[in-house]
Amino acid sequence: MRVPAVLLPLAGLAAGFVACDIAPVTPPPAPEVTPTPAAPAGPAGFAGAKFRGTLRIAADIDAPPFLGRDPSGTLEGFEYALMTSMADRAGVPLKIVESKFDDLAAKVTSGEADLAIGQMSPSSSYDGLAFSVSYLQYSLCLIVPKESKVKALPDLKGKRVAMYDDPVARQLSDVLIGASYDRQLFDDYGYFEKMTRGQLDAMVYDCPLARYEMKVYGDALRVADDALNVTTYNVAVRADDKVMLQEVNGVLKELGNNGLLEMLQTRWLGAPATAEDFETATGKVCVVKKGDTLGLIAERELGSSDRWKEIFEKNTDVIGPDPDLVYAGMRLRVPKK
């Protein structure tokens, strides 16, 4: 992944996701939270947010298929479509504050941008930021040379394995390989080429980005496993801007429930979003259906709606700060029974 992500406990690596339609049950009580003070009215859809007439989003415009330019120079991509949808929902123009990935956080904390969208995942390494409910849940995948006999991470003992300097990728590899290996951090954008030249034995890489790169390298490389785990991309806002966070969360939940997030994933990221539960190398994955709550999911998966908080605690990077922020199509980790 391009960003540091929440460092999950080892037990959290064997988590999963759920989705089914069943008769409604009494939803679980939400945990106590400090009420957000009422804010003055603003543009429709972001009633309390202060946009100064525009929605200013910090983004790296050289990051296809999430954000890039078509041959005519027009911006396009998964995250660009998300940004425009959010601005439309807010009823204000969109202004992209161009930035390199490493500077996205600073654009927000300095006030130059209202928020940042750029394949960012929640992490304690970000000072002064808060993160929204996830707008995309995806997997890390394992890429190897086409002729390699490697089928899964445990086959890579003693091998050269490249990855971003990311705690989730490192922990995943440490646990599943189960022995020493030569971890090589990405320090440039030539890792696919290095693998074709025999300088690497494998890569642990974001699946959406891998699918994009494999359009060029598919004749020489292959994806050995495209479901190692589940991780997230989230919108970043200033930690003290509780109104903005609340408004962004509300809009993302709406865009999830109306199917836009899944549609964008299918359109831009090379694979349709599955509606069925599935297994990853680290556990079961459940897909939330319309009308689901954490209580309903806990009843199905764990046998009691009272265990909803266990699911919430396994998915704070996905759901965000509010247990009610689940939407149709979301993928949630479920603890073992």
N, C-alpha and C positions, 0 to 999 in steps of 0.2 A: 504494500500500500504506500501511497505517497506521503502518509502522515503518521505520526505516532498515534496509537490507539490505546484505549483503556487496557491496562494490564490485568487480565482476568486471573483469578485463582485457578490452580490446576484442576480443581474439581469442576470449575465452570467450563472447561474445555469439552467435557462430555455432556453438552446440553443439547436441546432440541427445540422443535416448533410444532404448533397445533392449529387445526382449523376444521370445523364441522358445524352444521346447523342443528341445534337441539332446542328443546323447549326452554323458554326463558326461566331463569332462577333469580332470586333476589341478589343483586350485585353486591360485592363486598364493599365494606366501608373504605373510603379513601383515607390515607394517612393524613394526620393533621399537618396543615401547611400555614404559613403566615400569609394572611390575605394581602393581595396586591391593592394598593390604594387606587381609587377611581381616578381616571385620567380624563382630560378634556376631550371632547369629541374631535375626530379627525376624519380622514378619508374613509369611505365605506370599505369595510373588510378589514381594515387595520384601525379600528375606531380610536384606540388610545395612542397609537404610535406617532412619533414626531418625525416626519420625513422632509420637512422644509421644501415641500413641493415635488420632491422626487424620492424614489427608492434607490439609495446608493449601495451597490453591492460590489465588494472587493472580489476580484477573480483573476485568475491566470488565463489569458486568452490563448495560450499555446498548450492546450491540454486536451486534444481530441481523444476519444469521441465525446468527452464531456463539454468542452468548449474549444472552439477553433473557428477557422474561416473556410468557406467553400472556395472554389476556384475564382469566383467573382469578388472575393473579399468580404462577403457577408458572414456575420457571426452565426454559428449554428452549434448544435450538440445537445446532449441530455440536460446538462445543467443550465445551458442558455434557455432552453424551452421552459425549464422550471422557473428561472428568474423572470421571464416574461409573463408567465402565468401568475406568479406572485404579485408582480407589479399591476397586472390587469385586475387582480382581485382587490388590490389596495386602491385602485382607481387613480394611480399616479404614474408619471413616466418613469422608466427605468434608466438609471445611469450606472454604467459599469466603471468602477474604479480599477484601472489596470494595475496588476501587481504580479510579481513572481510569487510562487507558492510560499517561500520562506518569509515573505513580508505580509501575508494576508492578515495574520493576527494583529500586527502593528497598525494596519490600516483601520481596523475596527477599534482597537483600544485608544487610538489617537483621536477618534471622532471623524476621520476623513471618510469613512464608510459606515453605514448603518449596520451592516452585517457582512459576512463573508461566506461564499459558497465556492468550494474548490477541493473536493475530495478530502475534507477534513473530518477527523474522528475525535471523539472526546478523549482528552488526556490531561492529567494533572500537570503536564509540562507547559501548558498554556496558561500564563498568568493573565488575569483580568478578563477572561472569556467565560461565557456560559454556552452550552450547546442545546440545540433544539431536539425534538423528536427526530428520529432518523428518516431521511427521505429515500434512502436506498440501503437495503441489506444485501450483501453479496458474500461470496466465498473467496478465500485465497485458493490458488490452484498450483499444481505441481507441473512444471514444464521440463521436458528432457529432450535430448537428441532423438530423432526419429528411430534410429537403430538401437537405442539403449534398451537394456533388459529391465530397467527400473520400472516398477509398477506403482509403488507407493513410497511414502517417506521412510518407512522402516528399512527399505532397501538401500538407503544412502549412508550407511555407516562408513566413516572414513572418506567420504566423497566430498567434492567441492560444491557447496550449495550457496547460491547467491540469493540475497533478499535485501529489502530496504532495512534501514536501521530502525526497526519497529518491534516493540516488545511482544506484540501478539504473534508475529511471524516467528520470532526467535523462540518464544515459549512453546509454540506449536511444534516447531522442528525439534526442540530439545526433548519434548515428551514423546513424540511419535518416532523419531529416529532412535531414541533410547540409547545412544552411544555417542562417542566423539565423532565430529565431522568438521570439515574445513568451512567455516562460515565466512562468506565473502560479502561485504556490504557494497551496495550500489554506490559508485562514486561518479558515474557518468551515465549516458544513455546508450552505451554500446553493449549492454549485457546480452541481448539476443544475438548480436553478431559474434560476441565472444564464444557463445555456446556453439554456434555453427563452426567455429574454428577449433573446437575441442578444448577450450580453456576453462570451461565449466562443465560439471556433470549434471546440474539441475538448477532450477530457479523456483523460489516460492514467490508468487506474484498475484496481484489483484486480477481476478477473473475477467472483469469488464475490459481492463487494459490489455490483458493477454489476448483476448479474442480480436481486439483491434490490431495488435502487433502481428498476430499469426496470419493475417491476410498477406503479409510479406514473407514470413518465415515458415509458413506451413509445410513447405516442401522439405525442409530440413529438420524441423522440430515438431513435437507433438505434446498435447496435454495428457499427462498420465493420470491425473486426478483433478477434477474440477469442483470438488466439494469437500475441501479439507475442514472447513469450519464455517462460521457466519460472523461477519463483522459489518461495520456501518459507515455511512457518510452522513454528516449532520451539518446544519447551518450554525455558524458561530456569531454570537452577539456579545456586546459588552456585559460583563457580569453584573453591573449595577443597573442595567436597563431591563427591569423585570417586565415592564409593559411591552417592550419589543419582543421579548422571548415569548410572552403569552400570546401575542398576536401571531407571530410566526408559527408557533405550535398549532394554533387553531386553524390557520390556513393549510398547513401541511396535512393535518388530519382530514380536512375537507377534500383536498386534492387526492389523498389516498382513498377515501371512501367513494369518491366519484369515478375512480378508475384511471385518473390521469397519470399517476406515478407508474402504474404497471404499463400503461400505453407507451409512455416515454422510454421505459426500460426496453420494451420490445422494439421500438423504433430505432433507438440509438445504440444499444449495447449488445446487439447481435444475438440475443436469445430471449425468447418469450419468458415472462415471469410465470413459474409453475404455480398452479392452484392446488396442487396435491402435496401432502406431507412427504418428506424425503429424508434420507439418511446421509449424514456427512461422515467424514473420518473421525469426527469427535462427538457424534451423537445425532439423535433424531431432530428433525426440523419440522415445525408445524406452521402452516399458513393460516393466518387469521381470516375468518369469513365475516361477511356483513352481519352485524348484530352481536358479534363476540365481545365478551368482557374477560378480564383476567379471572373472574370467578367461574365463568363458564368453562374456560380453558382448564383451570385447575380441577374442576369437577370431572372433566373428561380424562385428563391425563394423569391426575394424581389421586382421583377418587374422592376429593372433597373440595368444595369451593372455598373453604377456610384456608386453603394453602395458596391462595392467590399471591400473597406477599412473597413467597419463595420464587415464583415466576418473575415477579416485578424486580426482585433483587438480582436475578440472573440476567436481566435485560435492561438495566438502567441506561446503557449506552444506546439501546435501540429506542426505548420508550421515552426517555427523558425524565423530567422531574415529577410527572403527573401520571399515576396509574391508569387514568382514563384516556390517555393519549394513544390508544390502539386503534388501528384502522384496517379496513379490508385489504388483504394482500400482504400485510406486514408479516415478517418471519420472526418468531419468538423462541428463544431457548427455553426448554422445559427441564427442570431438574429430574434426576432419577427418582423413581418411586421409593 
